[in-house]
Amino acid sequence: MFGARCLLLALRRCSSAPCPKHTQAARLRVCEALEAQEVAGDIKVQGWVRSVRSQKEVLFLHINDGSSLESLQVVADPTLEHRDLTFGSAVEVQGKLVKSLHRMQNVELKAENIRVVGPCDTLTFPFKPRERQPLEYSRQFPHLRCRTNTLSSLLRVRSEATAAIHSFFKDNGYVHVHTPIITSNDCEGAGELFHVRTSNKVQEPGENSHFFNVPAFLTVSGQLHLEVMAGAFTQVFAFGPTFRAENSQSRRHLAEFYMVEAEMSFTESLQDVIQVMEDLFKTATSIVLSRCPQDVELFHKYVSPAQKGRLEQMLKNKFITISYTEAVEILKRAPQTFTFQPKVAAVDLLVPGIGELCGGSLREERLHFLQSRLERLGLADAYQWYLDLRQFGSAPHGGFGMGFERYLQCILGVDNIKDVMPFPRFPHSCLL
């Protein structure tokens, strides 16, 4: 019955189509049309108008649907022009794909029919044709800025980078784990956490005030959950949202961001962790550069012209590694004093202009050391499960985390982290 109902609904939707001719035309994305090497008849393209130019004998449109930085040129008879056919309007264009006389494109769409699906009020639309607005201006319009060239390129790069990171770990035998967003653990110990509570609920006498019976927070890291999984799988990774209630308006901080985290069992060498960091960065970046050359070039040309050369050097050369002793000596010469004395088997990947991109370490596997430490802090009961990991078949392990937005800043040269996130969340700002 369910299958039949779905089929009937599908048939009913098809029967309400505006015109049989529209349903017969093959739909092409703009990127597919631009890549076509041969002419094609009876196709349709759907997207948004980037420019309109009407001449006495011909009407020129440029249509973009987000699949490509480049727009598809449409040529049409001026009689097809409509008063709602303006910059920003959503349209469906049907016609034939023909060889183009335009030097920059192989083909163009010779329109036989143009339908305005959704008009655009160009007087109040915050973006104008052929205007390059600064990223700070675009940030005011999170619901519309994805229609600009800069942000649409960013989002395509972000999508390809996500796929490239997953591909790297899959090709190297890692198991993807969905670590929880809501957790009872304070992984980083920083205290800058978002508490999770119910709303509009009157507490009854004697009722536990916590929904989960214990305090719950939005996660700051999936590391502890990955350590659990590393006790059954030798290599695991997570890629998901993390949250920090840090009251900072810095260009490097967000309240919500994405973290790539990996954990490897049976490793006693920090060099193993370092090598995975470097391999991940170089492999994912090479894939992004090969799949999004135009989008990356836009940033390297208009946003950060010097970044292209820096990125080429990072990919070509071995990452410089300094020893623990050298790092401590540098820290000792710093004018600041340390609240805690630096002493741990850890590593940070530092990138010019970004700061810390990755942070990792070998995890403490000595049961007696952890137990005494947790007892001194009064946390032995809450973290008994963590002690169990060391008691039942423990193996030396280590891992790292990479801030995904900082990674995008690094490869594109974007100065402010708020401009590499579709909907940035930071103190006093949660638009949409």
N, C-alpha and C positions, 0 to 999 in steps of 0.2 A: 504493500500500500504506500509506504513512504517513497519508494522509488517511482511509483506511478504518479504520485502527487508532484514530485519534483519535475517529472517529465511534462506534466500538464502545465505547470507554471512556466516552464521553459518555452513551451509552444505558445502559450498566451502572450509571453513577452515578445516573441518573434512576430506574432500576428499584429502587434501594435506598432511595428516599425513604420516610419514615415513614408517610405517608398521602396518597392521591390528593387529598384535600381541600386539603392544604397546598400542593401544587404548582399548584392552580388559582387560588388567591388571588393577587391582584396585590400585589406588594411595594412599599411606599412608604417613602421616608425620612421621618424626623420633620419635616424642613423642608418637604417636599412636602405632608405631611398637614396641617400648620399653615396652609399657604397655600391649601388647598382651599376653594373658595367654595360647593361643593355637596356633598351627602351622597353616600356611595359604599358599595356593598355588597361583601362578601367581599374584604377586603384584609388584609394582614398587615404588622406593623411589628416589626423586630428591633432590640434595643438593650439598654441597661442600666438597671436600676431606680434612680431617684433618690429615690423616697419610696414608702412603703406606708402606707395608712391604712384600717383595716378597721372598718366600722360594722355594726350589726345587720342592716341591709337592703341595704347596698351596700359594695363594695370599691373603693377609689381607688388607682390607681398613677400615677406619673409616669415616663415612659420617655424616654431620651435616647440618640441614636446618634452624637453628635458632629457632626451636620450643622447644628445650630442651638444657640444658647445656651438657648433656650426648650425645655422638655420638653413632650411630648404627654400630656395627661391621658387615662387609661384608666378606664372605669367597668365594673365586673363584678359578677356575683352572688357573694356571699361563699363559696359552695360551690366556686368555682374557686381559692380560696386554698390554697397549698401551704406546707408548713413551710420549703421552700427558697426561697420567694418573699420575699426580703429585700433591703434596700438593697445595691446593688452587684452583684446577681445578673444574669446575662445571660439574656434571655427572648425568646421569640417569641410575639407576641399576634396572634390572628386574630379578625376581627369586622367590624363595620360602622362607617363614619364617619358620625356624626350631628351635628346642630346642638347646640352646647353652651350650657348655661345659665350657664356661667362667663363673667364679664364680660371676662376677659383673652384668651379664645380663641374663635374662630369655631366650631370643631368639637372633638369628642372621639371617642375610639374606644370603642364599646360592645363589650366582649369577649365572644366566644363560646367561645374556647379560649385558655388560657395555658399555654405550655410553658416550663419552666425549663431552659435549655440548659446553663447553668453556674452552680452555686450559689456564694455568697460567704460566707466566714466573717466575719461582722460583728464578732466579738469581737477578732480580730487585724488586721482591715483598718485601715490607719493613718488613714483619713479617715472622718469621721462625718457623718451627714446634718445639714444646717442649721448646720454649723460652718464658719466662714471662717478657714482657717489662714493664717499669714503665709507669704510666698514662701520665706523661709529654711527653714521647716519642710518645705515641699513638696519643696525641693531634695534632701532626703535620700532621696527615693523616685522616682528618675528613671523607674522602670518602671511607676509607678502614678500619678504626678502629672498625667499628661495627662487623667485622669478628673475632675479638679477643674474647676470653672467657669472659674477664672482661666487655667489653662494651656490648656484647650480653646479658649477665646476667643483666646488668644495664638497658638495654632497655626493657627486659621482666618485670623486677620489676617496671619500670616506667609505663608500660602499665597496669599492674595489679593494681598499686596504683591509677592510673587515674580512672579505673573502680570502685575501692573500694570507692573512694571519691564520685563519682556520686551515687553509691548504698547507701551510708550513707545518703545523702541528700534526695534521693528519698524515702527511707524507713521512713524518719522522716517528710515527707509531704512538702518538699521544692519544689518550682517551679524553673526550670533552665531557666536563662535569658541569651541571647547572648548580652552582652553589646558591644558598638561600639569600634573599634580599633582606628578610627579617631574621634577626639573630639575637641570641642572648649573650653572645661573646663580644667583649671589647678587645678586638684583635691587636690594635696598635697601642692601646694603653694611653691614648692622648686625652681622653675624656671629652673630645669634641664630637659628640654623637647626637643624632636625631632620635628622640624617644618615640616609640610607637604606642599610641593610646587610642581608645575608643572615644567617640564624640557623642554628645547629647544623651548621656546615659547616667541616670541617678543611681548611685551606689546604694545597695540595700545594706542594712545593718549586718555585720559579720561577713559580708561578701568580700572576696579577694578583689583588690582594686586593679589587678593586672589581668588582662585578657588571657594571657598565656600562663598565668599563675607566677610568672617571674618577669622582671623588667625586660623589655624587648626594645631593640634598636634597629635602625637601618644600617646595613653592613658598611664597614669601612674597608673590608678586605675579605676575600674568600680563602685566605691562606690556611686557616685552621681546618676548614672543611676539606681543602685539598690535601692536607696532611693525613686526614682520615682516609681519603681515597688512595693515597700513595702507599697505604698499608696493604692494599689489595691489587693495585695496578702500579707498575714500575714508573710510568710516566703519565701524568694527568695535566690538564689545563682548564682554565675557566676564562670566560670573556663576558663580563657583564657590568651593570651599573654599580657604583659605590658612592657613598655619601659622607661628607664631612661638614659638621656644623661649625666651620671656622669663619669667624667674623672678619673676612678679608676681602677687600676690593682689588686685590693684586691682579695684574694681568696674567698671572700663572695659576690662579686658584678658582675653582668652581665648587658649589655645594653638591652638585651631582655630576659625575663624570664616569667614564668607562675605564676599566682596568683589564689588562691581559695578564694573567697569572699562571705560572707553571710550577710544578713540583716533581722532582725526580728522586726516586729511591735508589739505594745502593750506590750512592756517590759520597766520597769522602774528600773530594777535591773542589775547592772554590773555583778552580780554573774550568771545571766542567760547566758550572753555572754561567761563568763569564762567556764561554764559547757559545752556549745556546743563546744568550742575549745578543751577541754579535751576529750569529747566523740568522736569527729571527729578523733583526733590523735590516740586514743586507738583502735577504731573500725577499721579504715582503716589499721593501722599497723598490727593488728591481722589477718586481711584478707590476707594481703601481705605475712606475715610469713607462713600462712597455704597453700597458693597457689604457692609460690616460695621458698620453703625451701632450695633447692640446690643453687639457685642463691644468696640468702641472705647469706648462709653459706660461699660461695666463698669470699665475701667481709669480713665477720667476721673472716675468717681464714687467708687470705692473705693480705688484705688491712688495716684492723683495728681490731686486735684481741681483744682489750678491749671493743669494742662497743657492743658485744653481752650481756655482763653482765650489762652494763649501760642501754641498751634498755629493758632488762627484769625488771630492777628496775623501769623504767618509766611506764611500763605497769602494774606492780603489785601494785604500791603505788599510793595513791592520790597525785595529783600535789600540791606542796606547794604554798600557797597563802599568800602574805604579804599585809598589808593594805596600803592605800594611805599615811597615816601618817608615817608609817615605811619607805616606799619608799622615801618620801621627806627627811626624816632624813638622810638616806643613801646618797642621792644626795647632801645634804648640806655638808657632810663630804668629798666629792670628791674634789680633788685639782683644778679641772676645774671650771671656772665661767660660768654662764648661760647667753646666749644672751636674752632668754625669761624666765621669771619666771615660773616654773612648777606649773600649777594649772588647772586640767581638770579631768573629770570622764572617765578615760581611763585605759587600761590594756595592758601589753605586756607579752607574753609567752617567757621566756628566757631559752635557752637550752645550757648546757656546750659544748664548742667547736664550737658552731654555732652562738650564740648570739640571736638576736630576730628572733623567728620563726613565731609568730603571733602578730598582733597588732589590738586592737579594742577599741571601746568606745561607750558610749551613745551619741546620736546625739542631738544637740541643737534644741529643738522644740519651744522655746519661740519666737514668731513672732517679738515682739517689740525689743527684744535684737538683733536678727539677722539683722533686718532692720536698726537699728542705726549703727551697726557695718559695714554693707555693704555701707551705705551712707558715713561713715567716710573714707572708702577706695576707694570711687568713683566707686563702682561696683554694685550699686543698680539696674541699668538698665540691665546690663549683666546677673544678677542673679535674675531677677524678678520671673522667673519660680521657683526658689528655695524658694522664699517667698510665692509663690502661694501654694506650697505643705503644708506650715504651715497654710495657710489661709482657705483652703478648705478641711476639714475633717482630720486634722492632728492627729496623734497618737504618743505617745512616742515610740521611736524605737532605736535600736542599732545594731552593727554588728562588723565584724572583717575581716581581710585578713590574709592568710597564704601563704608564699612563697613556691611554690611547689618544686623548686630545693633545697631549704634549708631543706625541709622536707625529701627529698631523702638523702641528706647528713647526716641528723640526724639518720635515721634508718640503713644506710649502713656504716656510719663512713668514708665517703669520705671527705678528707680535703679540696679540691679545688672545688668550685662550677662549674668550667668549665668542670669538668669530670662527671657531672650528666646530662648534656645537650647534645643532639646528635650533634648539630651544634652551639657551643657557639659563641656569639657576645660580644665583649668587645673592649675597645679603641684600635685602630690601628689593629684590626683583624676582618675581615668578610670573612672568607674562604668559598667558594662555594656560 
